[in-house]
């Protein structure tokens, strides 16, 4: 073999090496490196100043291969490292050979048709022929059939005669590759049938042949091929069933035909094309947002039916298939803490084995869905760059994956990317004691154990995995047996630190991976002994034991002599303590009762109601949930808490004319009336002065109206004893409302707001002439949470707009003569 290729390698050879793959390397003292593969192909590597990753000099003096297949090359101008795994990745980029070069480095979208790979850049469109290796580049040329704009942001290749291109600001074009013709679709905001935004972020043809265009600022567009017009789907402020945002950045069709739309600023939307209805999975008002970052760069459904979301800052979110099929959008996440190289995820592709390949802004990851195993890749493994772009990812028909970034495209067959099985040695490099550092050999005793004193309150261990492919990708975990309950993951550090270790024997063990995540399960271990302080030594404990024994004997003699008197004293003391404890409990009960009770009427006060509300609301919500499932729920029927507030008409004149004692008598009599008219579970409170509040649960609004009428009639008919020969006559004004005010949105109005609304209706009763009651509930008109939130501040407007219904005492229906106390 050497002789047959001698004429092809014409240089002064300094060294020859055969690597573990059978490739033979020839280093030259002046002409770089030659190599001969097992397929009898010769290659030549030389210094290229325009390519930072080339060798640093053509004068090569030595070459070796380490245990993990990395070549180390010594040159006149420094040391070079080359990972043999680089051969598994293909790179498409801008090169000096224009016939094989991309038109621009910054990749925005990728698609394919047969042997053609379409690559969109910010400098135009490149069409790469995988059979010939040649590239056809297209850009915008004024006056000629060409792109509308060089910045192409999205692609969808339907056929050779129908290639759709989306621009940054000039709308879209349909390109016929066979004829070279272009058909342009320019934006015209406000014009029906036209694109409402020129920024086309994603294009998708669904399984039924419908073409969809996602835009930044104009929502979603559906293209009608017959009329060549667009139908817009946009975000409407008062429509919860419209898009949550017009800033769309990704679009995906799932197996059922639903469209998943990722937005830039307001979560994810699901569109049912057959009904044109939209379900929002993460707008700003939804606590169960699909992604807390609100940005979904990519959405992918895997072959198991799980839905995956690449987010801005929240890692990889996903919904399990079993949850999705039951309509439960429970969000799970995978982040840097789980091995993801970054929490910014731009692209997701799936290979034939069901593994996900994930591009981020700090490298690429391979996730095995069934096991959760994660492997990361960077430039050290052969990637063009660890920085990738959103929208720039594609799987070709032959299974090859393409990921684009700011300097080109990294492409590979997933099966060829196999992790190294090299199990790297691990070395504990340094031991830290306080602010000083030592080698292991300096601190080992004759038994091979590290010995520390009690005054060494800070101890640290530094360690390293001896795999040099990509040292930053090596992972570590450690455990101090006898102290750590479980293994500790060392994230972004090669150090373990412990403070104030108790005296005793320990064993420190560290495990590490190579750059492909393969663990050395044997690890490296070393024994540790922490000496106790003198006062905790064995001799110290012997002395302590003797002193304790002597003291115990002396104490026993002393205690025996006084046991009878102490026993009597203890018995008397226990009796006094028991008596005092009982007195204290009684006093506390009286104090608690006084703090939640109105002293004049014996009714509850507002503090009692505030303390009781959480339990009332919890019970009510459970009943509401059951009523929602059974369908027994409306604006007037179903479990509600009513808030009924009222005060006495003309009460001030009683106080002013007959004095406060007379007024107090009236308040007491009103309290007695309320105790007789309300149910045992109703909470009757004196809210303050002559104002009372009743809170209770009813299933029918008519029951609340009946209670209001009973109270109104009872007070109007009651002869109040005011300490005068002639009884006093008073009336009352009442107002009530119910919680939740809107069963479709229980949290739209708090119980405090409902109480305030009831108070406002009380004043409606006073405006109506007093001695009456008024209630307010929501009408059947569907209104938004924002409208409900304004009812208190503008109740008259809400009544006029038909958002709420006002109910009032009608004498012809309620006859006071039939109600007695």
KOLDO-917240 format. One record per residue (C-alpha): residue number from 1; y, x, z. Coordinates in steps of 0.05 Angstrom, whole numbers, always signed. Each point is the difference from the previous one (the first is absolute). Layout:
N
nr_yy_xx_zz
NUM_Y_X_Z .
...
***
This chain:
821
nr_yy_xx_zz
1_+0_+0_+0 .
2_+48_+56_+17 .
3_-13_+36_-65 .
4_+8_-64_-43 .
5_+70_-13_+29 .
6_+24_+71_+7 .
7_+48_-7_-59 .
8_+31_-61_+32 .
9_+17_+37_+64 .
10_+42_+59_-21 .
11_+29_+27_+65 .
12_-9_+52_+55 .
13_-49_-35_+46 .
14_+9_+16_+75 .
15_-54_-45_+30 .
16_-53_-50_-21 .
17_-22_-59_+44 .
18_-50_-57_-10 .
19_+20_-61_+41 .
20_-45_-53_+31 .
21_+7_-44_-63 .
22_-25_+55_-45 .
23_+68_+16_-30 .
24_+12_+75_-11 .
25_+70_+26_+15 .
26_+30_+64_-29 .
27_+63_+27_+32 .
28_+47_+45_-40 .
29_+49_+53_+24 .
30_+51_-24_-51 .
31_-21_-64_-35 .
32_-16_-51_+54 .
33_-69_-33_+10 .
34_-54_-18_-51 .
35_-57_-47_+16 .
36_-65_-19_-35 .
37_-32_-67_+17 .
38_-74_-18_-3 .
39_+17_-39_-64 .
40_+21_+66_-31 .
41_+74_-18_-1 .
42_+51_+54_+12 .
43_+65_-12_+37 .
44_+60_+43_+15 .
45_+48_-6_+59 .
46_+67_+36_-1 .
47_+66_-2_+35 .
48_+47_-55_-24 .
49_+69_+1_+33 .
50_+12_-72_-22 .
51_-62_-23_+37 .
52_+4_+12_+76 .
53_-75_-10_+8 .
54_-19_+58_-46 .
55_-21_+69_+26 .
56_+56_+43_+27 .
57_-16_+62_-42 .
58_-43_+22_-59 .
59_-21_+62_+39 .
60_-63_-22_+36 .
61_-36_+48_+48 .
62_-51_-43_+37 .
63_-34_-68_+0 .
64_-48_-33_+50 .
65_-29_-69_+13 .
66_-3_-26_+72 .
67_-53_-45_+30 .
68_+35_-63_-22 .
69_+6_+19_-73 .
70_+73_+23_+3 .
71_+19_+60_-44 .
72_+46_+51_+32 .
73_+36_+45_-51 .
74_+37_+63_+21 .
75_+56_+19_-49 .
76_+56_+50_-5 .
77_+47_-55_+24 .
78_-38_-32_+58 .
79_-62_-41_+16 .
80_-19_-62_-41 .
81_-49_-56_+20 .
82_-34_-47_-49 .
83_-45_-58_+20 .
84_-60_-10_-45 .
85_+7_-75_+12 .
86_+62_+1_-45 .
87_-47_-2_-59 .
88_-18_-72_+18 .
89_+71_-27_-11 .
90_+33_-6_-68 .
91_+76_+4_-4 .
92_+47_-32_-50 .
93_+72_+26_+1 .
94_+58_+28_-39 .
95_-22_+64_-36 .
96_+28_+48_-52 .
97_-51_-27_-51 .
98_+38_-64_-21 .
99_-61_-29_-35 .
100_-37_-2_+67 .
101_+60_-10_+47 .
102_+25_-63_+35 .
103_+69_-22_-20 .
104_+24_+4_+72 .
105_-27_+20_+68 .
106_+19_-61_+43 .
107_-57_-50_-9 .
108_+14_-75_+12 .
109_-60_-37_-29 .
110_-68_+13_-34 .
111_-47_-44_-42 .
112_-53_+12_-53 .
113_-33_-29_-62 .
114_-65_+31_-25 .
115_+14_+76_-6 .
116_+75_-8_+8 .
117_+35_+11_+67 .
118_+70_-30_+2 .
119_+45_+38_+49 .
120_+70_-28_+17 .
121_+53_+49_+24 .
122_+74_-1_+15 .
123_+9_+39_-66 .
124_-41_-45_-46 .
125_-72_-19_-17 .
126_-58_+49_-11 .
127_-66_-22_-34 .
128_-55_+50_+15 .
129_-63_+2_-43 .
130_-58_+19_+45 .
131_-44_+19_-60 .
132_+49_+48_-35 .
133_+42_+21_+60 .
134_+63_-14_-39 .
135_+60_-40_+24 .
136_+46_-46_-39 .
137_+68_-7_+34 .
138_+49_-58_-11 .
139_+71_-5_+24 .
140_+63_-42_-12 .
141_+34_+17_-66 .
142_+61_-40_-20 .
143_-7_-35_-67 .
144_-75_+9_-6 .
145_-60_-40_+24 .
146_-8_+30_+69 .
147_+4_-13_+74 .
148_+59_-39_+27 .
149_+7_+51_+56 .
150_-33_+66_+16 .
151_-14_-21_+72 .
152_-64_-39_-5 .
153_-21_-29_+67 .
154_-62_-43_-16 .
155_-56_-7_-51 .
156_-53_-50_-22 .
157_-44_+17_-59 .
158_-31_-63_-29 .
159_-22_+30_-66 .
160_+21_+52_-51 .
161_+48_-52_-29 .
162_+27_-26_+66 .
163_+25_+52_+50 .
164_+51_-27_+50 .
165_+52_+47_+29 .
166_+47_-16_+58 .
167_+65_+38_+8 .
168_+43_+19_+58 .
169_+59_-43_-23 .
170_-9_-21_-73 .
171_-54_-53_+7 .
172_-66_+6_-37 .
173_-30_+18_-68 .
174_-64_-16_-37 .
175_-25_+60_-40 .
176_-49_-3_-59 .
177_-35_+66_+0 .
178_-31_-13_-69 .
179_+67_-13_-35 .
180_+48_+35_+46 .
181_+42_-64_+6 .
182_+38_-20_+63 .
183_+20_-70_+23 .
184_+52_+2_+55 .
185_+14_-51_+55 .
186_+68_+12_+31 .
187_+23_-31_+66 .
188_+49_-58_+0 .
189_+11_-24_+71 .
190_+15_-75_+3 .
191_-29_-14_-69 .
192_-62_-44_+1 .
193_-62_+32_-32 .
194_+28_+71_+7 .
195_-16_+56_+48 .
196_+44_-8_+62 .
197_-2_+74_+16 .
198_-5_+63_-42 .
199_-40_+39_+53 .
200_-74_-12_-16 .
201_-42_+29_+56 .
202_-70_-24_-18 .
203_-35_-35_-59 .
204_-67_-35_+3 .
205_-43_-40_-49 .
206_-47_-45_+40 .
207_-72_-16_-17 .
208_+22_-64_-37 .
209_+48_+40_-44 .
210_+66_-20_+35 .
211_+52_+56_+2 .
212_+40_+8_+64 .
213_+61_+45_+11 .
214_+23_+19_+70 .
215_+74_+19_+5 .
216_+45_+32_+51 .
217_+54_-52_+14 .
218_-23_-56_-47 .
219_-66_-22_+31 .
220_-63_-13_-42 .
221_-3_-19_-74 .
222_-56_-33_-40 .
223_+1_+14_-75 .
224_-14_-55_-50 .
225_-27_+34_-63 .
226_+11_-62_-43 .
227_+74_-9_+15 .
228_+13_+73_+20 .
229_+36_-25_+62 .
230_-6_+14_+74 .
231_-9_-48_+59 .
232_+31_+27_+64 .
233_-28_-5_+71 .
234_+54_+18_+50 .
235_+18_-1_+74 .
236_+37_-63_+22 .
237_+38_+3_+66 .
238_-23_-68_+27 .
239_-69_-2_-31 .
240_-55_+31_+41 .
241_-49_-9_-57 .
242_+39_+45_-47 .
243_-2_+76_-4 .
244_+22_+35_+64 .
245_+40_+50_-42 .
246_+22_+12_-72 .
247_-12_+75_+8 .
248_-72_+5_-24 .
249_-35_+68_-8 .
250_-74_-15_-10 .
251_-45_-55_-27 .
252_-76_-8_+3 .
253_-49_-55_-19 .
254_-59_-13_+47 .
255_-70_-25_-18 .
256_+21_-73_+11 .
257_+60_+5_-48 .
258_+54_+2_+54 .
259_+58_+48_-11 .
260_+19_+47_+57 .
261_+73_+22_-4 .
262_+27_+59_+40 .
263_+74_-1_+15 .
264_+47_+57_+17 .
265_+32_-32_+60 .
266_-38_-62_+23 .
267_-75_+6_+4 .
268_-52_-29_-47 .
269_-4_-66_-38 .
270_-62_-35_-28 .
271_+12_-43_-62 .
272_-49_-53_-24 .
273_+14_-3_-75 .
274_-35_-67_-7 .
275_+46_-35_+50 .
276_+60_+48_-3 .
277_+0_+0_+77 .
278_+17_+63_+39 .
279_-26_+19_+68 .
280_+39_+53_+38 .
281_-40_+51_+40 .
282_+56_+39_+31 .
283_+71_-23_-6 .
284_+50_+21_+53 .
285_-11_-62_+43 .
286_-75_+8_+3 .
287_-26_+39_+60 .
288_-68_+7_-34 .
289_+31_+39_-57 .
290_-49_+31_-49 .
291_+38_+65_+10 .
292_+52_+17_+51 .
293_+36_+44_-51 .
294_+10_-61_-46 .
295_-14_+45_-60 .
296_-67_-5_-37 .
297_-2_+55_-54 .
298_-71_-18_-22 .
299_-50_-57_+11 .
300_-74_+9_-16 .
301_-62_-44_+8 .
302_-63_+41_+8 .
303_-70_-19_-25 .
304_-16_-29_+69 .
305_+59_-49_-3 .
306_+43_+37_+51 .
307_+75_+0_-16 .
308_+37_+67_+9 .
309_+74_+13_+4 .
310_+36_+66_-7 .
311_+63_-2_+42 .
312_+64_+39_+13 .
313_-10_+32_+68 .
314_-57_-44_+28 .
315_-58_+33_-35 .
316_-57_-39_-32 .
317_-3_-74_+21 .
318_-59_-44_-18 .
319_-30_-70_+8 .
320_-75_-4_+7 .
321_-36_-43_-50 .
322_-32_-44_+53 .
323_+68_-15_+29 .
324_+32_-12_-68 .
325_-54_-50_-20 .
326_+13_-39_+65 .
327_+75_+0_-13 .
328_+14_+48_+58 .
329_+49_+54_-19 .
330_-15_+47_+57 .
331_+30_+68_-14 .
332_-36_+66_+13 .
333_+30_+68_-13 .
334_-19_+72_-13 .
335_+53_+52_+15 .
336_+10_+75_+9 .
337_-34_-6_+68 .
338_-63_-21_-38 .
339_+2_+59_-48 .
340_+46_-27_-55 .
341_+45_+57_-25 .
342_+62_-44_+3 .
343_+22_-70_+20 .
344_+34_-8_-68 .
345_-53_-25_-49 .
346_+17_-4_-74 .
347_-66_-12_-37 .
348_-71_-25_+11 .
349_-59_+8_-48 .
350_-74_-14_+10 .
351_-58_+40_-28 .
352_-70_-23_-20 .
353_-26_+13_+70 .
354_+51_-46_+33 .
355_+42_+56_+28 .
356_+76_-6_+0 .
357_+43_+57_-26 .
358_+70_-5_+31 .
359_+63_+36_-23 .
360_+56_+12_+50 .
361_+62_+43_+6 .
362_-40_+54_+37 .
363_-64_+6_-40 .
364_-60_-42_-20 .
365_-55_-31_+42 .
366_-70_-25_-14 .
367_-22_-57_+45 .
368_-73_-22_+5 .
369_+10_-74_+17 .
370_-69_-11_+32 .
371_+5_+59_+48 .
372_+75_+11_+8 .
373_-9_+73_-18 .
374_+65_+31_-26 .
375_+7_+65_-41 .
376_+69_+26_-20 .
377_+20_+43_-60 .
378_+62_+43_-14 .
379_+21_+54_-49 .
380_-50_+46_+34 .
381_-56_-43_-29 .
382_+30_-1_-70 .
383_+51_-57_+0 .
384_+61_+11_-42 .
385_+42_-20_+59 .
386_-9_-35_+66 .
387_+59_-46_-18 .
388_-17_-62_-40 .
389_+40_-59_-29 .
390_-6_-74_+9 .
391_-29_-39_-59 .
392_-30_+64_-30 .
393_-75_-10_+8 .
394_-55_-23_-48 .
395_-75_-1_-8 .
396_-24_+9_-72 .
397_-60_-35_-30 .
398_-43_+62_+8 .
399_+14_+1_+75 .
400_+49_+57_-1 .
401_+58_-7_+49 .
402_+73_+17_-16 .
403_+55_+9_+52 .
404_+71_+17_-19 .
405_+55_+35_+39 .
406_+67_+35_-9 .
407_-29_+59_-39 .
408_-56_-30_-41 .
409_-69_-33_+4 .
410_-62_+19_+40 .
411_-64_-28_-31 .
412_-73_+6_+19 .
413_-69_-32_+0 .
414_-13_-21_+73 .
415_-73_+24_-2 .
416_+23_+71_-15 .
417_+43_+4_+62 .
418_-52_+20_+51 .
419_+17_+26_+69 .
420_-19_+70_+18 .
421_-61_+4_+46 .
422_+26_+65_+30 .
423_-3_-5_+76 .
424_+56_+48_+23 .
425_-6_+44_+61 .
426_+48_-16_+57 .
427_+37_+51_+41 .
428_+36_-9_+66 .
429_+57_+48_-16 .
430_+44_+1_+62 .
431_+0_-23_+73 .
432_+67_-20_+31 .
433_+13_+7_+74 .
434_+70_-24_+18 .
435_+45_+39_-49 .
436_-49_+56_-15 .
437_-53_+4_-55 .
438_-67_+37_+2 .
439_-61_+9_-44 .
440_-66_-30_+23 .
441_-30_+68_+12 .
442_+56_+18_+49 .
443_-16_-58_+46 .
444_-76_-5_-3 .
445_-37_+21_+62 .
446_-69_+32_+2 .
447_-32_-69_-7 .
448_+40_-16_-64 .
449_+43_-51_+36 .
450_+76_-5_+0 .
451_+24_+2_+72 .
452_+67_-30_+22 .
453_+35_+0_+67 .
454_+27_-60_+37 .
455_+71_+22_-16 .
456_-13_-4_-76 .
457_+27_-70_-6 .
458_+7_+3_-77 .
459_-58_+22_-44 .
460_-2_-4_-76 .
461_-51_+15_-55 .
462_+18_+18_-72 .
463_-54_-5_-53 .
464_-10_+4_-75 .
465_-50_-22_-53 .
466_-17_+59_-45 .
467_+5_-39_-65 .
468_+58_+25_-43 .
469_-2_-50_-58 .
470_+55_-42_+31 .
471_+8_+18_+74 .
472_+51_-56_+11 .
473_-54_-51_-18 .
474_-50_+25_+52 .
475_-10_-50_+56 .
476_-17_+15_+73 .
477_-26_-36_+61 .
478_-13_+28_+69 .
479_-27_-19_+67 .
480_+2_+30_+70 .
481_-67_-20_+29 .
482_+11_-21_+72 .
483_+71_-23_-13 .
484_+7_-36_-67 .
485_-37_-66_-5 .
486_-4_+4_-76 .
487_+18_+45_-59 .
488_+74_+11_-11 .
489_+25_+2_-72 .
490_+48_+58_-12 .
491_+50_-30_-49 .
492_+47_+50_-34 .
493_-16_+54_+51 .
494_-52_+53_+16 .
495_+10_+1_+75 .
496_-27_-34_+63 .
497_+41_+3_+64 .
498_-21_-20_+71 .
499_+42_-1_+63 .
500_-20_+1_+73 .
501_-75_+1_-11 .
502_-39_-15_+64 .
503_-44_+56_+25 .
504_-69_+0_-31 .
505_-44_+20_-59 .
506_+16_-25_-71 .
507_-21_+13_-71 .
508_+51_-1_-57 .
509_-27_-17_-69 .
510_+38_-4_-66 .
511_-26_-27_-66 .
512_+34_+6_-68 .
513_-7_-20_-73 .
514_+10_+35_-65 .
515_+56_-24_-45 .
516_-46_-54_-28 .
517_-12_-30_+68 .
518_-71_+27_+11 .
519_-10_+13_+75 .
520_-32_+60_+32 .
521_-38_-41_+51 .
522_-23_+62_+40 .
523_+72_+17_+17 .
524_+21_+57_+45 .
525_-7_-5_+76 .
526_+20_+42_+60 .
527_-11_-9_+74 .
528_+59_-6_+49 .
529_+4_+8_+75 .
530_+62_-21_+39 .
531_+2_+31_+70 .
532_+23_-42_+59 .
533_+59_+21_+43 .
534_-18_+35_+66 .
535_+8_-63_+40 .
536_-52_-34_-44 .
537_-51_+56_+1 .
538_-70_-5_+31 .
539_+20_+39_+62 .
540_+60_-45_+9 .
541_-44_-62_-2 .
542_-48_+31_+52 .
543_+59_+10_+47 .
544_+25_-70_-14 .
545_-69_-28_+17 .
546_-3_+37_+66 .
547_+70_-24_+20 .
548_-18_-71_-19 .
549_-64_+4_+41 .
550_+36_+24_+62 .
551_+55_-51_-8 .
552_-51_-55_-10 .
553_-37_+16_+64 .
554_+64_+3_+40 .
555_+24_-64_-31 .
556_-65_-36_+14 .
557_+5_+18_+74 .
558_+72_-23_+3 .
559_-14_-64_-37 .
560_-60_-17_+43 .
561_+43_+5_+63 .
562_+51_-49_-28 .
563_-43_-45_-42 .
564_+4_-61_+45 .
565_+75_+0_+7 .
566_+9_+12_-75 .
567_-48_-55_-17 .
568_+39_-50_+42 .
569_+66_+24_-29 .
570_-27_-4_-71 .
571_-26_-71_+11 .
572_+68_-22_+27 .
573_+36_+34_-57 .
574_-46_-34_-52 .
575_+15_-67_+31 .
576_+75_+13_-3 .
577_-4_+24_-72 .
578_-40_-61_-21 .
579_+50_-46_+33 .
580_+59_+36_-31 .
581_-34_+0_-68 .
582_-11_-75_+3 .
583_+73_-11_+20 .
584_+23_+45_-57 .
585_-43_-39_-50 .
586_+29_-66_+23 .
587_+70_+28_-5 .
588_-13_+27_-70 .
589_-28_-68_-22 .
590_+62_-35_+27 .
591_+45_+51_-34 .
592_-36_-9_-67 .
593_+3_-76_+6 .
594_+74_+3_+16 .
595_+14_+47_-59 .
596_-31_-49_-51 .
597_+21_-66_+33 .
598_+66_-38_+1 .
599_+16_-6_+74 .
600_+36_-67_-6 .
601_-50_-40_-42 .
602_-65_+38_+9 .
603_-5_+5_-76 .
604_-15_+65_-36 .
605_+58_+45_-20 .
606_+13_+38_-64 .
607_-34_+63_+26 .
608_-66_-38_+6 .
609_+6_-25_-71 .
610_+14_+70_-28 .
611_-61_+28_+37 .
612_-45_-58_-24 .
613_+20_+2_-74 .
614_-47_+56_-23 .
615_-62_-38_+24 .
616_+26_-66_-29 .
617_+13_+33_-68 .
618_-67_+35_-1 .
619_-38_-65_+12 .
620_+43_-37_-51 .
621_-13_+52_-54 .
622_-75_-7_+9 .
623_+5_-76_-7 .
624_+45_+8_-61 .
625_-51_+47_-33 .
626_-55_-52_+10 .
627_+44_-56_-26 .
628_+17_+42_-62 .
629_-74_+10_-15 .
630_-16_-75_+9 .
631_+62_-23_-39 .
632_+26_-44_+58 .
633_+71_+26_-3 .
634_+67_-25_-24 .
635_+73_+1_+20 .
636_-11_-58_+49 .
637_-74_+7_+18 .
638_-39_+57_+31 .
639_+9_+42_+63 .
640_+73_+16_+17 .
641_+41_+20_+61 .
642_+59_-47_+8 .
643_+64_+23_+33 .
644_+38_-60_+28 .
645_+67_+14_+33 .
646_+49_-48_+31 .
647_+58_-7_+49 .
648_+34_-58_+37 .
649_+58_-37_-32 .
650_+58_-6_+49 .
651_-32_+44_+53 .
652_+65_+38_+11 .
653_+35_-64_+22 .
654_-53_-9_+54 .
655_+14_+69_+27 .
656_+75_-8_-5 .
657_+2_-70_+32 .
658_-55_+1_+52 .
659_-10_+74_+13 .
660_-54_+51_-15 .
661_-49_-31_+51 .
662_+0_-64_-42 .
663_-11_+42_-63 .
664_-58_+36_+33 .
665_-32_-67_+18 .
666_+5_-21_-74 .
667_-33_+65_-22 .
668_-57_-10_+49 .
669_-11_-72_-24 .
670_-1_+23_-73 .
671_-53_+52_+18 .
672_-43_-54_+32 .
673_+7_-43_-63 .
674_-23_+58_-44 .
675_-60_+15_+44 .
676_-23_-72_-8 .
677_+11_-4_-76 .
678_-30_+67_-22 .
679_-71_+24_-3 .
680_-31_+48_+49 .
681_-2_+57_-52 .
682_+73_-10_-22 .
683_+48_+51_+28 .
684_+62_-34_+29 .
685_+57_+47_+16 .
686_+69_-7_+28 .
687_+36_+45_-49 .
688_+65_-1_+38 .
689_+51_-49_+28 .
690_-19_-69_-27 .
691_-37_+28_-60 .
692_-76_-6_-3 .
693_-52_+28_-48 .
694_-70_-28_-11 .
695_-53_+40_-39 .
696_-68_-27_-17 .
697_-53_-6_-54 .
698_-8_-62_-44 .
699_-40_-13_-64 .
700_+46_-55_-26 .
701_+76_+2_-5 .
702_+1_-74_+19 .
703_-25_+18_+69 .
704_+61_+45_+10 .
705_+46_-55_-24 .
706_-33_-48_+49 .
707_+9_+49_+58 .
708_+74_+9_-18 .
709_+10_-76_+0 .
710_-37_-9_+66 .
711_+46_+51_+33 .
712_+63_-29_-32 .
713_-18_-71_+21 .
714_-23_+19_+70 .
715_+65_+37_+16 .
716_+43_-56_-30 .
717_-37_-53_+42 .
718_-3_+39_+65 .
719_+48_-18_+57 .
720_+18_+68_+27 .
721_+10_+6_+76 .
722_+64_+40_+9 .
723_+12_-16_+73 .
724_+44_-61_-16 .
725_-14_-75_+8 .
726_+1_-8_-74 .
727_-50_+41_-40 .
728_+24_+45_-56 .
729_-17_-11_-72 .
730_-9_+58_-49 .
731_-27_+13_-69 .
732_-27_+62_-34 .
733_+3_+34_-68 .
734_-64_+32_-25 .
735_-20_+47_-57 .
736_-67_+29_-21 .
737_-35_+42_-52 .
738_-69_+30_-9 .
739_-33_+69_-5 .
740_-22_+26_-48 .
741_+57_-30_-39 .
742_-36_+16_-66 .
743_-76_+2_+4 .
744_-3_+39_-66 .
745_+42_+56_+31 .
746_-10_-4_+76 .
747_+40_+64_+12 .
748_+60_-23_-40 .
749_+33_-29_+64 .
750_-15_+23_+71 .
751_-9_-48_+58 .
752_+69_+22_+27 .
753_+30_-22_-67 .
754_-36_-66_+3 .
755_+28_-11_+71 .
756_+70_+15_-27 .
757_-12_-49_-57 .
758_-21_-54_+51 .
759_+64_+15_+38 .
760_+41_-10_-64 .
761_-33_-68_-11 .
762_+19_-19_+71 .
763_+73_+7_-21 .
764_-16_-42_-61 .
765_-20_-54_+50 .
766_+67_+7_+36 .
767_+36_-4_-66 .
768_-38_-65_-15 .
769_+28_-33_+63 .
770_-46_+25_+56 .
771_-58_-38_+33 .
772_-43_+19_-59 .
773_-48_+53_-24 .
774_-3_+41_-63 .
775_-57_+42_-28 .
776_-5_+48_-59 .
777_-61_+23_-40 .
778_-11_+34_-67 .
779_-6_-45_-61 .
780_-57_+5_-51 .
781_+45_+41_-46 .
782_-27_+71_-6 .
783_+53_+48_+22 .
784_+1_+75_+10 .
785_+0_+37_+66 .
786_+72_+20_-13 .
787_+22_-73_-3 .
788_-38_-17_+64 .
789_+35_+59_+34 .
790_+68_-32_-16 .
791_-15_-70_+27 .
792_+29_+15_+69 .
793_+65_+30_-27 .
794_+12_-57_-49 .
795_-41_-61_+20 .
796_+47_-48_-35 .
797_-9_+37_-66 .
798_-76_+0_+10 .
799_+2_-76_+10 .
800_+43_-10_-62 .
801_-45_+45_-42 .
802_-62_-40_+23 .
803_-33_+60_+34 .
804_-5_-36_+67 .
805_-8_-72_+23 .
806_+42_-30_+56 .
807_-33_-53_+44 .
808_+40_-45_+47 .
809_-11_-56_+50 .
810_-3_-68_-34 .
811_+8_-59_+48 .
812_-38_-48_-45 .
813_-62_+44_+4 .
814_+4_+25_+73 .
815_+17_-54_+51 .
816_+23_+28_+66 .
817_-18_-62_+38 .
818_-74_+15_-10 .
819_+5_+67_+33 .
820_+3_+8_+75 .
821_-4_+55_+51 .
***
